[in-house]
Amino acid sequence: MLLLLAGCDKSSPVPSASPGGTLVIAISADPAVLFPPLILKTQARQIAEVIYDYLAVVGPGLNTIGDVGFEPRLAETWKWSDDSLSIAFRIHPKARWHDGVKADAEDVRFTFAVYTNKQLGSPMADELRNIDSVTARDSATAVFWYHTRTPHQFLDATEMMILPRHILERVPADSLREMGTRASPIGTGRFRFRSWNRGSSVEVAADTGNYRGAPGLRRVIWSVTHDQAAAVTRLIAGDVDFYPALSRENVDEVKAHRELRVISLPSTDYGFMMFNLRDPKQHARAHEIFRSRELRRALTMAVDRNAMVRNLFDTLGLVAIAPTVRVFPTTDSRLPQIPYDPRRASAILDSLGWVATPPGGYRKRSGRELAFNLLAPSSSQIRMRMAVLLQEELKQMGVR
């Protein structure tokens, strides 16, 4: 899927040495929480990533294997051990928290402890399971120790936004979740948290003395606009400068305004229908319908994914090369895919005992209808429309 961006066309960039100007970004939902270990929403991550720093970030090439292409952030440099089971990160000597306190290796050690704290229950904890521990060799060097060597060791270490130990270590572990949802963020990023009018807007201001240099903007405001049509209207009216989720239907409308510019970028976003493999009433048991691999393959063959994507996105979306997307450099377009083959799908379902009775009706086996519920978030117009298309495609195959 391609990410469509629309924003004001300002011909002369703001010089980074002299911060100035305000950028207003329209987002579809309130971030809900800005405490990094608890972040789930894209909107929250987008905001938090300018307030806090990672040790390093994935570069423009999107390589996530090893450390090739990664760009330094809070870590100025890093060094692998001879056996590749540890990585030593050297913290930038000029890095400071927004309250003036010097950032150090103990902050990194503390951050790992918070992210993996079971009482906090961070959704990121499972991503860090190959990291055995993090230690502070000295005030400037944080060392990550691993259980095993994997292609994504470096990525694992850079998944966390580093937290201020001097502020959070005084908070009891069982109170971190509550504190994290209400406290004002303090990071080492190039922007400082300024205000949050919940449900309406979040504002950050330039950290002009930042160790990585002042940003090119004086401030950034994320303005919550739940309705897509309203967001486009605000963009055209000049109330917002940037809208990162332009739909296919609005492209021509926005292009008609010369002061606006539409840019298409490859996106790592993708959508899918997931089969629940567990019985909904007894999770220890396999699902009576979906436990069959051949049935799942038949349902996949019954769906014309290319036609559905064209229906929703025209030329702005592509069928993913499961289980990944084309934008990643490691994606192999030759990876065999389950084909669209309704005749073969029908034959498989027949062989499994799911027979359409009468012909053209819904399939049954031993008196049970081949039917299931499809859950889609009503907040996503695209996914709701895709759910309807899936329903119709499967109906043609006798699946309710």
Residue pairs with C-beta under 8 A, 6 or more apart in sequence:
1 267
1 269
1 270
1 271
1 313
1 316
1 317
1 318
1 325
2 264
2 265
2 266
2 267
2 313
2 316
2 317
2 318
3 244
3 245
3 264
3 265
3 266
3 267
3 269
4 244
4 245
4 246
4 247
4 248
4 251
4 262
4 263
4 264
4 316
5 242
5 243
5 244
5 246
5 262
5 263
5 264
5 265
6 232
6 235
6 242
6 243
6 246
6 250
6 254
6 260
6 261
6 262
6 263
7 235
7 241
7 242
7 243
7 260
7 261
7 263
8 238
8 241
8 242
8 259
8 260
8 261
9 258
9 259
9 260
9 261
13 216
14 20
14 21
14 216
14 217
15 216
16 213
16 214
16 215
16 216
17 213
17 214
18 214
19 206
19 208
19 214
19 215
19 216
19 217
19 218
20 217
20 218
21 216
21 217
21 218
22 217
22 218
22 219
22 220
22 221
23 217
23 219
23 220
23 221
23 241
23 242
24 220
24 221
24 223
24 239
24 240
24 241
24 242
25 220
25 221
25 222
25 223
25 240
25 241
25 242
25 243
25 244
26 223
26 225
26 231
26 234
26 235
26 240
26 242
26 243
26 244
27 43
27 46
27 222
27 223
27 224
27 225
27 244
28 43
28 224
28 225
28 226
28 228
28 231
28 245
28 379
29 41
29 43
29 224
29 226
29 379
30 43
30 198
30 199
30 200
30 224
31 39
31 41
31 43
31 44
31 47
31 48
31 202
31 222
32 40
32 41
32 44
33 39
33 40
33 41
33 44
33 180
33 181
34 44
34 47
34 48
34 51
34 185
34 193
34 196
34 202
35 179
35 180
35 181
35 183
35 185
36 48
36 52
36 160
36 161
36 163
37 114
37 115
37 120
37 122
37 124
37 160
37 163
37 180
38 120
38 122
38 123
38 177
38 180
38 181
39 45
39 48
40 123
43 222
46 222
47 202
47 204
47 222
48 161
48 185
48 187
49 161
49 189
50 189
50 190
50 191
50 204
50 215
50 220
51 185
51 187
51 189
51 191
51 192
51 193
51 204
52 161
52 162
52 163
52 185
52 187
52 188
52 189
53 73
53 74
53 95
53 161
53 162
53 187
53 188
53 189
54 73
54 74
54 158
54 159
54 160
54 161
54 162
55 73
55 74
55 75
55 78
55 89
55 108
55 142
55 157
55 158
55 160
55 162
56 67
56 70
56 71
56 72
56 73
56 75
56 78
56 89
56 154
56 158
57 70
57 71
57 73
57 158
58 64
58 69
58 70
58 71
58 155
58 158
59 69
59 70
59 71
60 69
61 69
61 329
62 69
62 268
62 327
62 328
62 329
63 69
63 70
63 329
63 330
64 152
64 155
64 328
64 330
65 151
65 152
65 155
65 330
66 151
66 154
67 78
67 80
67 154
70 154
70 158
72 92
73 212
74 91
74 92
74 95
74 103
74 108
74 162
74 188
75 89
75 90
75 91
75 92
75 142
76 90
76 91
76 92
76 93
77 89
77 90
78 87
78 88
78 89
78 90
79 87
79 88
79 90
80 86
80 87
81 87
81 88
84 149
84 153
85 145
85 146
85 148
85 149
86 143
86 144
86 145
86 146
87 143
87 144
87 153
87 154
87 157
88 137
88 141
88 142
88 143
89 105
89 108
89 141
89 142
89 143
89 144
89 157
90 140
90 141
91 103
91 104
91 105
91 107
91 108
91 140
91 141
91 142
92 103
92 211
92 212
93 140
94 211
95 102
95 103
95 188
95 211
96 102
96 103
96 188
96 209
96 211
97 103
97 164
97 166
97 167
97 186
97 187
97 188
98 186
98 187
98 188
98 192
98 193
98 207
99 164
99 167
99 186
101 164
101 166
103 162
103 164
103 188
104 136
104 139
104 140
105 136
105 137
105 138
105 139
105 140
105 141
105 142
106 136
106 139
106 165
107 162
107 163
107 164
107 165
108 134
108 136
108 142
108 162
109 134
109 135
109 136
109 142
109 165
110 163
110 165
110 168
110 169
111 134
111 160
111 161
111 162
111 163
111 165
112 128
112 131
112 133
112 134
112 144
112 160
113 134
114 120
114 122
114 163
114 168
114 176
115 122
115 124
115 125
115 128
115 160
116 122
116 125
116 128
117 173
117 176
118 125
119 173
119 174
119 176
119 177
120 173
120 176
120 177
120 180
121 177
124 159
124 160
127 156
127 159
128 156
128 159
128 160
130 146
130 147
130 148
130 150
130 153
130 156
131 144
131 145
131 146
131 147
131 156
131 157
132 145
132 146
132 147
133 145
134 142
134 143
134 144
134 145
135 142
135 143
135 145
136 142
136 143
137 143
144 153
144 156
144 157
146 153
146 156
150 156
161 187
162 187
162 188
164 186
164 187
167 186
168 176
168 179
171 179
184 193
184 196
185 193
186 193
187 193
188 210
188 211
189 207
189 210
190 206
190 207
190 210
190 212
190 213
190 214
190 215
191 204
191 205
191 206
191 207
191 215
191 219
191 220
192 204
192 205
192 206
192 207
193 204
194 203
194 204
194 205
194 219
195 201
195 202
195 203
196 202
196 203
199 224
200 223
200 224
201 221
201 222
201 223
201 224
202 221
202 222
203 219
203 220
203 221
203 222
204 219
204 220
205 218
205 219
206 214
206 215
206 217
206 218
206 219
207 214
207 215
208 214
223 234
223 239
223 240
225 231
225 234
225 240
228 245
228 247
228 250
228 381
231 240
231 243
231 245
232 243
232 246
232 250
232 253
232 254
234 240
235 241
235 242
235 243
235 254
235 260
236 253
236 254
236 257
236 260
238 259
246 254
246 262
247 381
247 382
248 312
248 313
248 314
248 316
251 262
251 316
254 260
254 262
255 262
264 316
266 326
266 327
267 325
267 327
268 325
268 327
268 328
269 325
270 320
270 325
271 382
271 383
271 386
272 320
272 322
273 374
273 390
275 287
275 290
275 296
276 287
276 290
277 286
277 287
277 290
277 291
278 284
278 285
278 286
278 287
279 285
279 286
279 287
279 288
280 287
289 295
289 370
289 372
290 296
290 372
292 352
294 348
294 351
294 352
295 348
295 349
295 352
295 354
297 338
297 348
298 344
298 345
298 346
298 348
298 349
298 352
298 397
299 345
299 394
299 397
299 399
300 338
300 345
301 338
301 339
301 340
301 341
301 342
301 344
301 345
301 348
302 342
302 345
302 346
302 393
302 394
302 396
302 397
302 399
303 340
303 390
303 393
303 394
304 340
304 393
305 319
305 340
306 319
306 340
308 386
308 389
308 390
308 393
309 317
309 318
309 319
310 317
311 389
312 382
312 385
312 386
312 389
318 326
320 326
321 331
321 332
321 333
321 335
321 337
322 335
322 337
324 330
324 331
325 331
326 333
342 396
342 397
345 397
346 397
346 398
349 355
349 363
349 370
349 397
349 398
352 365
353 365
353 366
354 363
354 364
354 365
354 370
354 398
355 363
355 364
355 365
356 362
356 363
356 398
357 363
357 364
360 398
361 398
362 369
362 370
362 371
362 398
362 399
362 400
363 369
363 370
363 397
363 398
363 399
364 370
369 400
370 398
370 399
370 400
371 399
371 400
372 399
372 400
374 387
374 390
374 391
376 383
376 384
376 386
376 387
377 383
377 384
378 384
394 400
